């Protein structure tokens, strides 16, 4: 599969950084719309699940919810902008946008499982071909 190959740490950093930037852009351009933020979260989940290397596949469904929370910090706003207000906005945002959070995590999980199944099937085919080659010799 062509494209970047991220380690587990690289996948987490990529996902977190992109979601933070998207959160900042959503706050500036769309007035902190949580729906826009949720929609932008889905492609990041797909890219993270597709770009993480085969050895670190299981990290993708773990880092995407963390990245969602990281990017939610600039979007979450409950009034005056103080720390308790921001914290309340985070809790409210996580509660009201749980559908996007679960959906993105599910997408990443399904893609990771599909990649893993394909990897195992390819390895089994290769092993069967090697055994058939040795038996013919």
C-alpha positions in Angstrom: 0.0 0.0 0.0 1.7 3.3 -1.0 1.9 6.2 1.2 3.6 7.2 4.5 4.4 4.6 7.0 4.1 6.0 10.5 5.3 4.4 13.7 3.0 4.2 16.6 4.4 7.3 18.1 4.4 9.0 14.7 0.8 8.1 14.1 -0.1 9.5 17.5 1.8 12.7 16.9 0.4 13.1 13.4 -3.2 12.6 14.5 -2.9 14.8 17.6 -1.2 17.6 15.7 -3.6 17.6 12.8 -6.6 17.6 15.1 -5.1 20.5 17.1 -4.6 22.5 13.9 -8.1 21.6 12.7 -9.5 22.6 16.1 -7.8 26.0 15.8 -9.0 26.5 12.2 -12.5 25.4 13.1 -12.5 28.0 15.9 -11.3 30.8 13.6 -13.3 30.0 10.4 -16.4 28.3 11.7 -17.0 29.9 15.1 -16.0 26.8 17.1 -18.6 24.6 15.4 -18.4 21.2 17.0 -20.2 19.6 14.0 -17.6 20.9 11.6 -14.9 19.6 13.9 -16.5 16.2 14.1 -16.8 16.0 10.3 -13.1 16.9 9.9 -12.2 14.2 12.5 -13.3 11.4 10.3 -10.8 11.8 7.4 -8.0 12.1 10.0 -9.1 8.8 11.5 -9.0 7.2 8.0 -5.5 8.6 7.2 -4.1 7.6 10.6 -5.4 4.0 10.2 -4.1 3.7 6.6 -0.7 5.4 7.2 0.4 3.6 10.4 2.9 0.8 9.6 1.8 -2.9 9.8 3.8 -3.5 13.1 1.9 -0.7 14.9 -1.6 -1.3 13.5 -3.3 -1.5 16.9 -2.2 1.9 17.9 -4.6 3.7 15.5 -7.9 3.1 17.3 -6.1 4.1 20.6 -4.7 7.5 19.4 -7.7 8.8 17.5 -9.9 9.4 20.6 -7.0 11.0 22.3 -6.4 13.3 19.3 -10.1 14.2 19.3 -9.8 15.4 22.9 -6.5 17.3 22.1 -8.1 19.1 19.1 -11.3 19.8 21.1 -9.4 22.1 23.5 -9.5 25.2 21.2 -13.1 24.5 20.1 -14.5 23.9 23.5 -15.7 27.3 24.9 -18.1 27.9 27.7 -18.2 31.5 28.4 -15.3 33.5 29.7 -12.4 31.4 28.6 -11.1 30.7 32.1 -9.7 27.2 32.9 -12.9 26.0 34.6 -14.9 27.3 31.7 -12.6 25.6 29.2 -12.8 22.3 31.2 -16.6 22.5 31.3 -16.5 23.1 27.5 -14.3 20.0 27.1 -16.7 17.8 29.1 -19.7 19.2 27.2 -18.0 18.8 23.9 -17.0 15.2 24.6 -20.5 14.4 25.8 -22.4 16.0 22.9 -20.0 14.9 20.2 -19.6 11.3 21.3 -21.2 10.1 18.0 -18.3 11.6 16.0 -15.8 10.3 18.5 -17.2 6.8 18.4 -17.7 6.9 14.7 -14.1 7.9 14.0 -12.8 5.3 16.4 -14.9 2.7 14.7 -13.7 3.6 11.3 -10.1 3.4 12.4 -10.7 0.1 14.1 -12.4 -1.4 11.0 -9.7 -0.3 8.7 -7.0 -1.6 11.1 -8.8 -5.0 11.3 -9.1 -5.2 7.5 -5.5 -4.4 7.1 -4.5 -7.0 9.6 -6.7 -9.7 8.0 -5.2 -8.9 4.6 -1.7 -9.1 6.1 -2.3 -12.5 7.7 -3.9 -13.9 4.5 -0.9 -12.7 2.4 1.5 -14.3 4.9 -0.5 -17.6 4.8 -0.5 -17.6 1.0 3.2 -17.0 0.9 3.8 -19.8 3.4 1.6 -22.2 1.5 3.5 -21.4 -1.7 6.8 -22.0 0.0 5.6 -25.3 1.3 4.3 -26.3 -2.1 7.7 -25.4 -3.7 9.6 -27.5 -1.1 7.3 -30.4 -1.6 7.7 -30.3 -5.4 11.6 -30.3 -5.0 
